[in-house]
Amino acid sequence: MKIDFEDYLMEKHSEQYIGLDDDMPDDFNDWVYQLDPQEIIDFAQAYAKSVYYRGEKCGMDRAIKILNK
């Protein structure tokens, strides 16, 4: 199954999220905006590795494009 970087971040957010399902999308947005640059780099590198290990033809460049939206 292919997941993009945003889906990857949503998965990471859900691992630490405690709250109501209705509030999760807003909390995700707040969480992303509060990440510091090094955390974003770390998540992007982990995402790129997971994509590489799944054999998908994307990776760091795709993660950077999604972050720049």
C-alpha positions as CSV (number, residue, x, y, z in Angstrom):
1,M,0.0,0.0,0.0
2,K,1.4,3.4,-1.0
3,I,1.2,6.2,1.5
4,D,2.3,9.7,1.0
5,F,4.3,11.8,3.4
6,E,1.1,13.4,4.8
7,D,-0.4,10.0,5.5
8,Y,2.9,9.0,7.2
9,L,2.7,12.1,9.4
10,M,-0.9,11.4,10.3
11,E,0.1,7.9,11.3
12,K,2.9,9.3,13.6
13,H,0.5,11.8,15.0
14,S,-2.2,9.1,15.8
15,E,0.4,7.1,17.7
16,Q,0.7,9.8,20.3
17,Y,-2.8,11.4,20.1
18,I,-5.1,11.2,23.1
19,G,-8.5,12.7,22.6
20,L,-11.7,12.5,20.7
21,D,-11.8,11.4,17.0
22,D,-13.7,14.5,16.1
23,D,-10.9,16.7,17.3
24,M,-8.1,14.7,15.7
25,P,-7.9,16.6,12.3
26,D,-7.5,20.0,14.1
27,D,-5.0,18.5,16.6
28,F,-3.0,17.1,13.6
29,N,-2.7,20.5,12.0
30,D,-1.6,22.1,15.3
31,W,0.9,19.2,15.8
32,V,2.4,19.6,12.4
33,Y,2.8,23.4,12.8
34,Q,4.5,22.9,16.1
35,L,7.1,20.5,14.8
36,D,10.6,22.0,14.7
37,P,12.7,21.8,11.5
38,Q,14.8,18.9,12.8
39,E,11.7,16.9,13.7
40,I,10.4,17.4,10.2
41,I,13.8,16.3,8.7
42,D,13.8,13.2,11.0
43,F,10.2,12.3,9.9
44,A,11.1,12.9,6.2
45,Q,14.2,10.7,6.5
46,A,12.2,7.9,8.2
47,Y,9.5,8.2,5.6
48,A,12.0,8.1,2.8
49,K,13.6,4.9,4.3
50,S,10.1,3.3,4.6
51,V,9.4,4.1,1.0
52,Y,12.7,2.8,-0.1
53,Y,12.3,-0.5,1.8
54,R,8.8,-0.9,0.2
55,G,10.4,-0.5,-3.2
56,E,8.5,2.6,-4.1
57,K,10.0,5.1,-6.5
58,C,9.9,8.3,-4.5
59,G,11.4,9.3,-1.2
60,M,13.0,12.4,0.2
61,D,12.1,14.6,-2.9
62,R,8.5,13.6,-2.6
63,A,8.4,14.4,1.1
64,I,10.0,17.8,0.6
65,K,7.5,18.6,-2.2
66,I,4.6,17.8,0.2
67,L,6.1,19.9,3.0
68,N,6.5,22.9,0.6
69,K,2.7,22.9,-0.3
